[in-house]
């Protein structure tokens, strides 16, 4: 809802007096600003004509103007830019959930392309590209000095063609990665069951996200034999670069009964809004854990922030990316579009996400398999391993069998710590909450 602030009567008289006294200077300042703006526009026109006439090679007028427009927009912040017609079409395809490319969400930092996150099941993810990687060269050509759109254009190409990118990763020597471009078909949500918990992996926020979430939640609950058999829910937003604001609102609303989800505040009242939850919780109040990391950005941070502020979920993992700004796409009369930052996101408690991100309630770093292997496991012996030990007479044969099955399940859960330590930690939390609740 857009709101307007109206001044009270107490300030009316003083306001009239001040306005009357300053009217002439204000008018003069306004005229000075207008004159200065027109002088700079004349300067732009003069430079444009001089380039056309005197540059060492003939220039393309359209490309020159587009570059000037993009330079103006990218000087504002990393997320404002001009989208030529082809790029505008690509962007609309991406929000529909199918497009061609490598499968990475990128931004620009220190003149280089920085990976916000790879998208699951894409060529980039399969090639081992990680959130936080810097791409410095594409097929041997440096991206330094290019704007983000130009760098992305270098990475585009026909499906099935090879691209070699040079990657700089903290603590590792720069290395090259060969990737085969492919058609990227994004399945926004994937669900599975882990230790009587429903795990929902959300990879992006496109037009399909909420519908996929609802379908996957229902399917996994059914697989467990009904909601009464579900211990809890893990919402995995790691390496999710974000996407559509309305889908972030829908996903948050899916687990909230009431209250604010997110607000946006811009320069004017028209750019400000507030989104509230409606009744209904897909998880029916079951305990929840949300997983985030440095690759969780934008819409992911909206969801994590809303569920955290309402104490609906425990946030586990690492601090998120910190993209808390709203971009509005403005079509330009058949000549592409302008992506312009128009507002900031705020969580229900009034926190700005911008440049700060979401701090997890429980910080858990991700261990890689080699680290876990290096720690080793010391085999332990028990009374039952001793030769000639007497048997336990308090359990029946069936109870002993159930106990063995439970132990086998717990050992399988423990193996998950080597494969995905953060997810294993989330499941441990849900188990702890379940045990506490039962008691």
C-alpha positions as CSV (number, residue, x, y, z in Angstrom):
1,X,0.0,0.0,0.0
2,X,1.4,3.4,-1.0
3,X,1.3,6.0,1.7
4,X,1.5,9.8,1.7
5,X,2.6,12.0,4.6
6,X,0.5,15.1,5.2
7,X,1.8,18.0,7.2
8,X,0.0,19.1,10.4
9,X,-1.7,22.5,10.8
10,X,0.8,23.6,13.4
11,X,3.5,24.2,10.8
12,X,1.3,25.9,8.2
13,X,1.9,29.6,9.1
14,X,5.6,29.2,9.6
15,X,5.7,27.3,6.4
16,X,4.0,30.1,4.5
17,X,6.3,32.7,5.9
18,X,9.5,30.8,5.1
19,X,8.3,29.9,1.6
20,X,7.4,33.5,0.9
21,X,10.9,34.7,2.0
22,X,12.8,32.1,0.0
23,X,10.6,31.9,-3.1
24,X,12.9,34.1,-5.3
25,X,16.2,32.3,-4.3
26,X,14.6,28.9,-4.8
27,X,13.3,29.9,-8.3
28,X,16.8,31.2,-9.1
29,X,18.4,28.0,-7.9
30,X,16.0,25.9,-10.0
31,X,16.8,28.0,-13.1
32,X,20.5,27.6,-12.4
33,X,20.2,23.8,-12.2
34,X,18.1,23.6,-15.4
35,X,20.6,25.8,-17.2
36,X,23.5,23.7,-16.0
37,X,21.7,20.5,-17.1
38,X,21.1,21.8,-20.6
39,X,24.7,23.0,-20.8
40,X,25.9,19.4,-20.1
41,X,23.5,18.0,-22.6
42,X,24.9,20.4,-25.2
43,X,28.4,19.2,-24.1
44,X,27.3,15.6,-24.7
45,X,26.0,16.6,-28.2
46,X,29.3,18.3,-29.0
47,X,31.4,15.4,-27.9
48,X,29.1,13.0,-29.8
49,X,29.5,15.0,-33.0
50,X,33.3,15.3,-32.6
51,X,33.6,11.5,-32.1
52,X,31.5,10.8,-35.2
53,X,33.6,13.3,-37.3
54,X,37.2,12.8,-36.0
55,X,37.5,9.3,-34.5
56,X,40.2,7.2,-36.2
57,X,37.6,4.7,-37.5
58,X,33.9,5.1,-38.4
59,X,31.6,4.6,-35.5
60,X,28.1,3.1,-35.2
61,X,25.8,5.9,-33.9
62,X,23.5,3.4,-32.2
63,X,26.3,1.6,-30.4
64,X,27.8,4.9,-29.3
65,X,24.6,6.1,-27.8
66,X,23.8,2.8,-26.2
67,X,27.2,2.8,-24.6
68,X,26.7,6.3,-23.3
69,X,23.3,5.4,-21.8
70,X,24.7,2.3,-20.2
71,X,27.7,4.2,-18.8
72,X,25.3,6.7,-17.2
73,X,23.2,3.9,-15.6
74,X,26.1,1.7,-14.5
75,X,27.7,4.7,-12.7
76,X,24.8,4.7,-10.3
77,X,25.2,1.2,-8.8
78,X,26.2,-2.4,-10.0
79,X,22.6,-3.4,-10.7
80,X,21.3,-0.5,-12.9
81,X,21.9,-0.9,-16.6
82,X,20.6,-0.5,-20.1
83,X,19.2,-3.7,-21.7
84,X,19.4,-3.7,-25.5
85,X,16.5,-5.5,-27.2
86,X,18.3,-8.9,-27.3
87,X,19.3,-8.7,-23.7
88,X,15.8,-7.7,-22.7
89,X,14.4,-10.8,-24.5
90,X,17.0,-13.0,-22.7
91,X,16.0,-11.6,-19.3
92,X,12.3,-12.3,-19.9
93,X,13.2,-15.9,-20.9
94,X,15.2,-16.3,-17.7
95,X,12.3,-15.3,-15.5
96,X,10.1,-17.9,-17.4
97,X,12.7,-20.6,-16.3
98,X,14.3,-21.6,-19.6
99,X,17.3,-20.0,-21.4
100,X,20.6,-20.7,-23.0
101,X,24.0,-20.2,-21.3
102,X,26.3,-21.4,-18.6
103,X,24.0,-21.3,-15.6
104,X,25.6,-18.6,-13.4
105,X,24.3,-15.5,-11.7
106,X,26.9,-12.8,-11.8
107,X,27.7,-9.3,-10.7
108,X,30.7,-7.0,-11.2
109,X,33.3,-6.1,-8.6
110,X,36.7,-4.4,-9.0
111,X,36.2,-4.5,-12.8
112,X,35.9,-8.3,-12.9
113,X,32.9,-10.6,-13.1
114,X,32.0,-12.1,-9.8
115,X,29.9,-15.2,-9.5
116,X,27.0,-14.7,-7.1
117,X,26.1,-18.3,-7.4
118,X,26.0,-21.2,-9.9
119,X,22.5,-22.6,-10.7
120,X,21.9,-26.3,-9.8
121,X,22.2,-28.9,-12.5
122,X,23.7,-26.5,-15.1
123,X,27.1,-26.6,-17.0
124,X,28.7,-24.1,-14.6
125,X,27.6,-26.0,-11.5
126,X,28.8,-29.3,-13.0
127,X,32.2,-27.7,-13.9
128,X,32.7,-26.8,-10.2
129,X,32.1,-23.0,-10.4
130,X,31.5,-21.7,-6.9
131,X,29.9,-18.6,-5.4
132,X,32.6,-15.9,-4.9
133,X,34.7,-17.0,-7.9
134,X,36.0,-14.2,-10.1
135,X,36.0,-14.6,-13.9
136,X,38.9,-12.6,-15.3
137,X,39.2,-13.9,-18.9
138,X,36.8,-15.4,-21.4
139,X,38.4,-17.5,-24.1
140,X,41.7,-15.7,-23.3
141,X,40.2,-12.2,-23.5
142,X,40.3,-10.1,-20.4
143,X,37.0,-8.8,-19.0
144,X,38.7,-5.9,-17.3
145,X,37.4,-2.6,-18.6
146,X,34.1,-4.1,-19.8
147,X,30.8,-3.4,-18.2
148,X,28.7,-6.3,-16.9
149,X,26.5,-6.6,-20.0
150,X,29.5,-6.6,-22.3
151,X,31.2,-9.3,-20.2
152,X,28.0,-11.4,-20.2
153,X,27.8,-11.0,-24.0
154,X,31.3,-12.6,-24.2
155,X,30.1,-15.6,-22.3
156,X,27.1,-16.1,-24.6
157,X,27.2,-18.4,-27.6
158,X,25.5,-21.2,-29.4
159,X,24.3,-24.2,-27.4
160,X,26.9,-26.9,-27.6
161,X,29.8,-24.6,-28.1
162,X,32.8,-24.5,-25.8
163,X,33.9,-21.6,-23.6
164,X,37.1,-21.4,-21.6
165,X,36.9,-19.1,-18.6
166,X,39.8,-18.1,-16.3
167,X,38.8,-18.3,-12.6
168,X,40.4,-16.6,-9.6
169,X,39.4,-18.2,-6.3
170,X,40.6,-17.3,-2.8
171,X,43.5,-19.4,-1.7
172,X,43.9,-21.1,-5.1
173,X,46.1,-20.3,-8.1
174,X,44.1,-18.9,-11.1
175,X,42.9,-21.7,-13.3
176,X,41.0,-22.3,-16.5
177,X,37.7,-24.1,-16.8
178,X,36.2,-25.5,-20.0
179,X,32.4,-25.4,-20.2
180,X,30.0,-26.5,-22.9
181,X,27.1,-24.1,-23.3
182,X,23.7,-25.6,-22.9
183,X,20.0,-24.8,-22.7
184,X,19.3,-24.0,-19.1
185,X,16.0,-25.4,-17.9
186,X,15.5,-24.5,-14.3
187,X,13.5,-26.6,-12.0
188,X,12.9,-24.0,-9.4
189,X,12.2,-26.4,-6.4
190,X,13.3,-29.9,-5.8
191,X,12.0,-31.9,-2.8
192,X,13.1,-35.0,-1.0
193,X,12.8,-36.7,2.4
194,X,15.7,-36.9,4.8
195,X,15.3,-38.5,8.2
196,X,11.5,-37.9,8.4
197,X,12.1,-34.3,7.3
198,X,11.0,-32.6,4.1
199,X,13.9,-30.9,2.4
200,X,12.9,-28.2,-0.2
201,X,15.8,-27.0,-2.3
202,X,14.8,-23.7,-4.0
203,X,17.3,-22.8,-6.8
204,X,15.8,-19.6,-8.1
205,X,12.7,-17.3,-7.9
206,X,11.1,-17.4,-11.3
207,X,7.5,-17.6,-12.4
208,X,7.3,-21.3,-11.5
209,X,8.8,-21.1,-8.0
210,X,5.7,-21.0,-5.7
211,X,3.8,-23.5,-7.8
212,X,6.8,-25.9,-7.7
213,X,7.2,-25.4,-3.9
214,X,3.5,-26.3,-3.3
215,X,3.7,-29.4,-5.5
216,X,7.0,-30.6,-4.0
217,X,5.8,-30.1,-0.4
218,X,2.6,-32.0,-1.0
219,X,4.5,-34.9,-2.8
220,X,7.0,-35.3,0.1
221,X,4.4,-35.1,2.8
222,X,2.5,-37.8,0.9
223,X,5.6,-39.9,0.7
224,X,5.9,-39.8,4.5
225,X,2.3,-40.9,4.9
226,X,0.8,-37.6,5.9
227,X,1.8,-34.4,7.8
228,X,1.6,-36.2,11.2
229,X,4.7,-38.2,10.1
230,X,6.8,-35.2,9.2
231,X,9.3,-34.1,11.8
232,X,10.2,-30.7,10.2
233,X,11.0,-28.8,7.1
234,X,14.3,-27.6,5.7
235,X,14.1,-24.7,3.2
236,X,17.5,-24.8,1.3
237,X,18.2,-21.3,-0.2
238,X,22.0,-21.8,-0.5
239,X,23.4,-20.4,-3.8
240,X,20.0,-19.1,-4.8
241,X,20.7,-15.7,-6.5
242,X,17.1,-14.5,-6.2
243,X,14.7,-13.4,-8.9
244,X,11.1,-12.1,-8.8
245,X,9.9,-10.2,-5.8
246,X,6.4,-11.5,-6.0
247,X,7.6,-15.1,-5.8
248,X,9.7,-14.3,-2.7
249,X,6.5,-12.9,-1.1
250,X,4.5,-16.1,-2.1
251,X,7.2,-18.4,-0.7
252,X,7.4,-16.5,2.6
253,X,3.6,-16.4,2.8
254,X,3.5,-20.2,2.3
255,X,4.9,-20.6,5.9
256,X,3.5,-17.5,7.6
257,X,0.0,-17.0,9.0
258,X,0.1,-13.2,9.3
259,X,2.2,-10.1,9.5
260,X,4.5,-8.2,7.3
261,X,6.8,-10.1,4.9
262,X,8.8,-7.3,3.4
263,X,8.6,-3.6,2.7
264,X,10.2,-1.5,-0.1
265,X,11.2,2.1,0.4
266,X,12.2,4.3,-2.5
267,X,12.7,8.0,-3.2
268,X,9.0,8.6,-3.5
269,X,5.9,7.2,-2.0
270,X,5.1,5.6,-5.3
271,X,8.2,3.5,-5.1
272,X,7.4,2.3,-1.6
273,X,5.2,-0.7,-0.7
274,X,4.5,-3.3,2.0
275,X,3.6,-6.9,1.5
276,X,1.7,-8.9,4.2
277,X,1.1,-12.6,4.8
278,X,-2.3,-14.2,4.6
279,X,-3.6,-17.1,6.7
280,X,-2.4,-20.6,5.8
281,X,0.9,-22.5,6.5
282,X,2.0,-25.3,4.1
283,X,4.0,-26.9,7.0
284,X,1.1,-26.5,9.5
285,X,3.4,-25.0,12.2
286,X,6.1,-27.7,12.0
287,X,9.6,-26.6,13.0
288,X,11.6,-25.1,10.1
289,X,15.3,-24.5,9.3
290,X,16.4,-22.2,6.5
291,X,19.8,-22.8,5.0
292,X,21.7,-19.8,3.5
293,X,25.2,-19.0,2.4
294,X,27.2,-16.2,0.6
295,X,25.4,-17.2,-2.6
296,X,22.0,-16.5,-1.2
297,X,20.9,-13.1,-2.6
298,X,18.0,-10.8,-3.1
299,X,14.7,-12.8,-3.1
300,X,16.4,-15.5,-1.0
301,X,17.3,-12.9,1.6
302,X,13.7,-11.6,1.7
303,X,12.4,-15.1,2.5
304,X,15.1,-15.8,5.1
305,X,14.7,-12.3,6.7
306,X,10.9,-12.7,6.9
307,X,11.0,-16.2,8.5
308,X,13.7,-15.1,10.9
309,X,12.0,-11.9,12.1
310,X,8.7,-13.8,12.7
311,X,10.7,-16.5,14.5
312,X,9.1,-19.0,12.1
313,X,12.4,-20.7,11.2
314,X,16.0,-21.0,12.5
315,X,18.5,-19.6,10.0
316,X,21.6,-21.8,9.6
317,X,24.7,-21.5,7.5
318,X,26.7,-18.4,6.5
319,X,25.9,-14.7,6.0
320,X,24.0,-14.0,2.8
321,X,25.2,-11.9,-0.1
322,X,23.6,-8.6,0.9
323,X,21.7,-7.5,-2.2
324,X,18.9,-5.5,-0.7
325,X,17.9,-3.3,-3.6
326,X,14.8,-3.3,-5.9
327,X,15.3,-3.0,-9.7
328,X,12.4,-1.9,-11.9
329,X,12.5,-2.9,-15.6
330,X,11.2,-0.1,-17.8
331,X,10.6,-1.0,-21.4
332,X,11.8,1.8,-23.8
333,X,9.5,1.9,-26.8
334,X,10.8,-1.1,-28.7
335,X,14.4,-0.2,-28.0
336,X,15.2,-2.6,-25.1
337,X,14.7,-1.6,-21.5
338,X,16.2,0.2,-18.6
339,X,16.9,-1.7,-15.4
340,X,16.9,1.0,-12.6
341,X,17.4,0.6,-8.9
342,X,14.3,2.3,-7.4
343,X,14.1,1.1,-3.8
344,X,15.6,-0.9,-0.9
345,X,14.2,-4.0,0.8
346,X,13.5,-4.1,4.5
347,X,12.7,-7.1,6.6
348,X,9.6,-7.0,8.9
349,X,11.7,-5.7,11.8
350,X,12.9,-2.8,9.7
351,X,16.4,-4.1,8.8
352,X,17.8,-3.1,5.5
353,X,19.4,-6.1,3.7
354,X,21.6,-3.9,1.5
355,X,25.3,-4.6,1.9
356,X,24.7,-6.3,5.2
357,X,22.9,-9.5,4.3
358,X,21.1,-11.9,6.6
359,X,23.1,-13.1,9.6
360,X,22.2,-16.7,10.4
361,X,21.0,-17.6,13.9
362,X,23.6,-20.5,13.9
363,X,26.8,-20.0,11.8
364,X,27.8,-23.2,10.2
365,X,30.5,-23.4,7.6
366,X,30.5,-26.0,4.9
367,X,33.1,-28.7,5.2
368,X,34.4,-30.4,2.1
369,X,34.8,-34.1,1.9
370,X,38.6,-34.0,2.0
371,X,38.5,-32.1,5.3
372,X,36.2,-34.6,6.9
373,X,38.3,-37.5,5.6
374,X,41.5,-35.9,7.1
375,X,39.9,-35.9,10.5
376,X,39.5,-39.6,10.4
377,X,37.2,-41.8,12.6
378,X,38.6,-43.7,15.5
379,X,36.8,-47.1,15.7
380,X,35.2,-47.5,19.1
381,X,34.7,-50.9,20.9
382,X,31.8,-51.6,23.2
383,X,30.7,-54.3,25.7
384,X,29.0,-56.1,22.9
385,X,32.3,-56.5,21.0
386,X,33.9,-58.3,23.9
387,X,34.3,-62.1,23.5
388,X,31.8,-63.9,25.7
389,X,29.8,-60.9,26.8
390,X,26.3,-61.7,28.1
391,X,23.2,-60.7,26.2
392,X,20.7,-58.0,27.1
393,X,17.5,-59.5,28.6
394,X,15.4,-56.4,28.7
395,X,14.5,-56.4,25.0
396,X,12.5,-58.8,22.8
397,X,13.9,-60.0,19.5
398,X,11.5,-57.6,17.7
399,X,12.6,-54.7,19.8
400,X,16.3,-55.5,19.2
401,X,15.6,-55.6,15.5
402,X,13.9,-52.1,15.7
403,X,16.9,-50.9,17.6
404,X,19.3,-52.1,15.0
405,X,17.2,-50.5,12.2
406,X,17.2,-47.2,14.1
407,X,21.0,-47.4,14.6
408,X,21.4,-48.0,10.9
409,X,19.3,-45.0,10.1
410,X,21.3,-42.8,12.5
411,X,24.6,-44.0,10.9
412,X,23.2,-43.1,7.5
413,X,22.3,-39.7,8.8
414,X,25.8,-39.3,10.2
415,X,27.3,-40.0,6.7
416,X,25.5,-37.0,5.4
417,X,27.8,-34.8,7.5
418,X,30.6,-35.7,5.1
419,X,28.5,-35.0,2.1
420,X,26.6,-31.9,3.2
421,X,27.6,-30.7,6.7
422,X,25.2,-27.7,6.7
423,X,22.2,-29.8,5.8
424,X,23.2,-32.4,8.4
425,X,23.4,-29.7,11.0
426,X,19.9,-28.4,10.0
427,X,18.5,-31.9,10.4
428,X,20.1,-32.3,13.8
429,X,18.4,-29.1,14.9
430,X,15.0,-30.4,13.8
431,X,15.6,-33.7,15.5
432,X,16.5,-31.8,18.7
433,X,13.4,-29.7,18.5
434,X,11.3,-32.8,17.9
435,X,12.7,-34.6,20.9
436,X,12.2,-31.5,23.1
437,X,8.6,-31.2,21.9
438,X,7.8,-34.9,22.6
439,X,9.1,-34.5,26.2
